[in-house]
Amino acid sequence: MDKDSRLSKVSQYLELIFSSRFLFILFVVAVLSSTFLIVAQHEENGLNINREQVKLQTGLILDYDLSAIEADNRSYAQKVWMMALFLLAIYTVLFFLLRQERRQRIKLEEAQQTLIKTQDELREHRNKLEERVEEQTHELLVESNRIKNILEGTNAGSWDWDILSGVVEINDRWATMLGFEVEEISPVTFEFWKKHMHQNDFDRISKALQKHFSGELDYYDVEFRLQHKAGYWKWINARGKVVERDNDGSPLRMSGTHLDITKRKEVELVQEQAKKAAEAATLMKSEFLANMSHEIRTPMNAVLGMIQLSLQTKLDEKQHNYLIKAHQSAENLLRIINDILDFSKIESGKMVMESIDFRVEDVIDNVRNIIALKCEEKGISMNFEITAGIPTALIGDPLRLGQVLLNLGNNAIKFTPEKGSIMLGAELQSKDGHQAMIHFWLKDNGIGISQEQMGRLFESFSQADTSTTRKFGGTGLGLVISKQLVELMQGELWVESEAGIGSTFHFTAKFRLQQGEPSPRQPTIPEKTEEATRAFKKLRGCKVLVVEDNPINQELIRELLEMHGLIVETVNNGRDAVVLLASESFDGVLMDCQMPVMDGYEATRQLRLQKQFHGMPIIALTANAMKEDREKALSCGMNDHIPKPINVNQMSITMSKWMSPNNSDNNESPADNIEMNPTTNSYDWFLPGVDIDLGMQTTGNNESLYRRLLIKFRDSNPAFEQKLNEALKSDEAEAGIRVAHTLKGVAGNLGMTDIQEAAQALEKACCDKADNIPSLLKNLVEKLNIVLTGLKDL
């Protein structure tokens, strides 16, 4: 037994002995014992003490009275009594001390129990904490292994950048990616990274890094080149994020990965080269189609002109009807030829759908007029089923709608036997607010299509079977283009057919509904001629300023307008126009767009800034006839747009929309008796490289004017090559473009289609700063020399 245990036992015994009840009993026993001792002593001395005396003495002792005790025994009794009192005092002191000690011991035991309990709890908590630490250590180890496996699996290098010190901690893969060992380049610094980066990438990467530091970018994700130990370049994709910032938000530490993407970049390079090759092939195809469309368009213009002239002669009713339908068919064919690049545009995603007001009746009438003769020739009856309530005043692309209907109509005629029939139908499928979905169909009772053949029906350059092309002809593009055009009109094209019974081609197209007063119906050919006549009558007496830098175009426009009773003045550039208009009044301006000193766009903007010119009609007159060219002219403040080569009738109609003479006295003019379209041609001459018919149409069949313009063209263009080269070398960026553009416009007006085409190609090359400008210029000069040689004897 140890010392602490023995002390504890003694303490317990003492506590038992000195408890208050035991102390009282002990005190009584001590007093009785002393009394018995006294009595015993008396008996030993031969004293005779009766019991009453003893009882009295005992009581006296208890009452602290010793007088009853004999003198001999008093001293002894006093000692006994004093000893009892002493013992009582000791017992009392010990009792309080032991009780205090007991209380302290109880508290100590309670504290020990609390301590033991706390120790047990701490031990249990420590065990749990150790288990949790062990679990988290295991989880961290698993996560570390997982990240390591991911990095190894993705072949990625890791880095941790202490931004303040510039030291970068890397793994093995980061180093081996560049041909190094970790020990060979550690510690890696920012300077090492910068030194090995391609100089063309550093500024871009630095900007991305600063954007991430500032919080503009959540992550740092860039691609750049790092130099391998062997000297060649590796493409790296670096991804990272700031993981620690100071109180001010400045970055302190950043972590991320490096991934070798060199192979991917090589594949992308091959793909890019293949893409460029494909684009070059597409461009070649587009240029070929453009050339072909141009070659077809040139005689088509002559056909249209001759038909229009024929309509002015004396014709019987049947001849007049044939020519009207021929002219309508030729116009529709010309529109289709002008858009012969549709397939290429759709393939490249460059097809743009127009959004203009039109009438469904006009589209259907045009389709009927075109295919009616074919039906008549083949003995096929043509029927229509247009349901009541279909909206006819729509907004969309009528040319594309007509193109789809013509494609389907021509197919129906082609595959329908003699004495058969076709039907064109239309109905309203749905209407939602300001939009309508219209369902069209073309039904025939021809050869029909089998289910197997329908699977190939909408493939490019494909027919139902191989014998179809031999028997019926065609390229197999019609249905493909139709399907894609329908999809651009937010519709769907499908077919229902049974071999030997016939086919029905359906398609839907979505259009917006016109609001307010619906647009008028399209006029017929005679109506267009009458409209042009009325337009010129309205314009007689108008004072017009022609702003044109080319003298040939100036003379052409002047003659065309003056022969119809207009008063014309010309200036060479936009600056002269602004100066002249400040001092002289005009009823309108025909403004060329590309001119030296100041072009038409800037001149128009300056005029519109002045209050007196806010309402003046300004109409663009330019060889750039694309939709975006028209929009550019309108955006700078021009009222309308007249393309070159000039269509006299269309020019008069456009001008009459905006211009009228201020002086009504000028409305009567000697030009009232001028015949707009002479019925006979007095020329019987030939010029190489010149479409005389087309040129004469532009000049209103005025042979004298046309000859003068040709001579002026001959005399002003022998040094064209030198003029263009000087323009290309000048400080003015637009000079070369303007020279080519001017020649293009003049050549188009005079019927020099080869020169017009070559000049257009050169103009585009100058705009794009292409490398083939010398070869294009050589080609243009060759075509120009052919024409100039032919004009020598004129």
Salt bridges, closest charged atoms under 4 A:
GLU15 OE2 - ARG102 NE 2.26
GLU15 OE1 - ARG105 NH2 2.82
GLU70 OE1 - HIS42 ND1 3.95
GLU101 OE2 - ARG105 NE 3.77
GLU109 OE2 - ARG105 NH1 3.23
ASP120 OD1 - ARG123 NH1 2.67
GLU124 OE2 - LYS128 NZ 3.58
GLU135 OE1 - ARG132 NH1 3.44
GLU143 OE2 - ARG146 NH2 2.55
ASP160 OD2 - ARG253 NE 3.03
GLU184 OE2 - LYS229 NZ 2.85
ASP201 OD1 - ARG204 NH2 3.23
ASP201 OD1 - ARG225 NH2 2.94
ASP221 OD2 - ARG239 NE 3.42
GLU223 OE2 - ARG264 NH2 2.36
GLU223 OE1 - LYS265 NZ 2.98
ASP260 OD2 - LYS234 NZ 2.86
GLU268 OE2 - ARG264 NE 3.19
GLU268 OE1 - LYS265 NZ 3.61
GLU331 OE1 - LYS528 NZ 3.26
ASP339 OD1 - ARG400 NH2 3.37
ASP342 OD2 - ARG400 NH1 2.53
GLU347 OE1 - LYS285 NZ 2.63
GLU361 OE2 - ARG359 NH2 2.94
ASP362 OD1 - ARG521 NE 2.40
ASP365 OD1 - ARG368 NH2 2.43
ASP365 OD2 - ARG521 NH2 2.62
ASP397 OD2 - ARG400 NE 3.66
GLU427 OE2 - HIS439 ND1 2.86
GLU487 OE2 - LYS483 NZ 2.70
GLU496 OE1 - HIS506 NE2 3.35
GLU548 OE1 - LYS644 NZ 2.88
GLU555 OE2 - ARG708 NE 2.80
GLU555 OE1 - LYS712 NZ 2.54
GLU559 OE2 - ARG708 NH2 2.46
GLU562 OE2 - ARG558 NH1 3.19
GLU584 OE2 - LYS543 NZ 2.64
ASP592 OD1 - LYS644 NZ 3.79
GLU602 OE1 - ARG605 NE 3.43
ASP640 OD1 - ARG630 NH1 2.94
ASP640 OD2 - LYS657 NZ 3.41
ASP672 OD1 - ARG540 NH1 2.56
GLU703 OE2 - ARG707 NE 3.20
ASP715 OD1 - ARG714 NE 3.06
GLU732 OE2 - ARG738 NH1 3.00
GLU757 OE1 - HIS294 NE2 3.74
GLU763 OE2 - HIS741 ND1 3.01
GLU763 OE1 - LYS744 NZ 2.77
ASP768 OD2 - LYS764 NZ 2.89
